[in-house]
Amino acid sequence: MPAPYTPDDQQIRDRRDVGARILSLRRQADLTQERLGERAGLDRRTVGRIENGLVPATIDQLSAIARTIGVPLRRLFWDE
């Protein structure tokens, strides 16, 4: 049986960076975690875990978050 997947330090930093951008954009959009979750079809706790870089977000989750906030998906990865 293969060993369980463990993210490396850079992947953890990347998750935190994306989460921090989501947090900032969510606040700019004047949305709570709960409201963002409701509109994006995610649990509020999931939104919090993504924002804190605790879990890897799927592309579908990130796409739903970006649409709900009203920004292109790329804004979750790069500042414009």
Secondary structure, 3 states (H helix, E strand, C coil): CCCCCCCCHHHHHHHHHHHHHHHHHHHHCCCCHHHHHHHHCCCHHHHHHHHCCCCCCCHHHHHHHHHHHCCCHHHHCCCC
